[in-house]
Amino acid sequence: MTEPQRPSPGAPGAGDLFQLFRGGEARTKAELCALTGLARSTVSLRIDALVAADLLRPAGEAASSGGRPPARIAFNPLARVVVAVDLGATHGTVAVTDLAGAILTTSRAELQIAAGPEPVLDWVVEAASALLDAPHTWATPQPLAPPVIGIGIGLPGPVEHSTGRPTNPPIMPGWDRFDVPAYIRRTIDVPVLVDNDVNVLALGEHAISWPDTDDLVYVKVSTGIGAGIIAGGELQRGALGAAGDIGHVQVPVGRDSPRPADDERDLEAIASGPAIATELRAHGIHAVSSRDVAALIRAGDRKAIETTRQAGREIGEVLSVVVNLLNPTVIVLGGTMTRAGGHLLTGVREVVYRRSMPLATGHLGIVTSTAGEEAGVLGAAIMVLRDALSAPAIDAMTQPRALDAAST
């Protein structure tokens, strides 16, 4: 999965030329001259620098129009790798991807984010190191692991993206203001980017299932509830990284809601997996977690189905405001509570289509996620690649000093 960027203003540099290759198409120097308007000597210098950095590689010869066939050059996605990490309340996934975002190998484990940052991040480092030290398990012919260009991590709580520090995460005791990048870099000394897991999932879902959609809202309903917002093709984090925190919005009591009129709880306290489980226990049904609720739904428990559908309606009350405000093309529901039939989805649709403006819902799709378990790590990889393979970053990487350092 690649995302070529727009060329920088002014004469295209090596980084701008590199963007022309990220879609996977091999090109000749003559084609690059025609595309950029640069002189052949300038193109040659910049392509040579990209080849020296191992970012491009020879790709055979193009058809000749007379004389010697021109050489073609192509993107080398295995020049570096990315370590991508998806951490949830009760699980962790670490993957290694190439520079095109293709997942090469993964490691998964059950863990508790509430155990604290040190034990969880120690597992991340150990799992990543094991994957990098065992390249024979990859679906590639390379005998040794390529260098790591960066690490991306999704965490199940609010994150100050500029520093990588969680900020008052409600289900992550001990994580508040913990310097996640510095802790990781003690062992793997590369750039580390950290974001809220829903933002990372939105990037992955967008790349896998909706690459041509510029306006998307991804809603995760599991232990907590949050939203990742893509508007105009770009992830929206907000001024301080708190965009999409719909779980802490107080839900108005609708006319069909069974809640009392003075109920001032927020969405997460009403419609998350644990909240549904609490409601079921009040009716004598054993349920503790989101997974318990999902299991009851799959078993056909009528009360679990009814309660989950009502939770969908409550989520719909909040999302109807989101739809009127942002006018997305699609709302994608993901998380544990969406994996046990369409009952949550039905409740959301029922309210959103009724409450939102007809103009905003005329072409609005409300669907469940189809990206699967790989969306989180893919989104974490995309977060790294957008930064590490940007035109300015490639320009810095192909400077003579950087090339000399890489060769020593």
Secondary structure, DSSP 8 states (H G I E B T S, - for coil): --------SSS--HHHHHHTTTTS--EEHHHHHHHH---HHHHHHHHHHHHHTTSEEEEEE---SSSS--EEEEE-TTSSEEEEEEE-SSEEEEEEE-TT--EEEEEEEE--GGG-HHHHHHHHHHHHHHHHT-GGGSSSS-SS---EEEEEEEESS-EETTTTEE-S-TT-TT-TT--HHHHHHTTS-S-EEEEEHHHHHHHHHHHHH-TT-S-EEEEEESSSEEEEEEETTEEE--SSS-TT-GGGSB----TT--S-TT---BHHHHHSHHHHHHHHHTTT----SHHHHHHHHHTT-HHHHHHHHHHHHHHHHHHHHHHHHH--SEEEEESGGGSS-SHHHHHHHHHHHHHS-HHHHTT-EEEE--SGGGHHHHHHHHHHHHHHTSHHHHHHHTSHHHHHHHH-
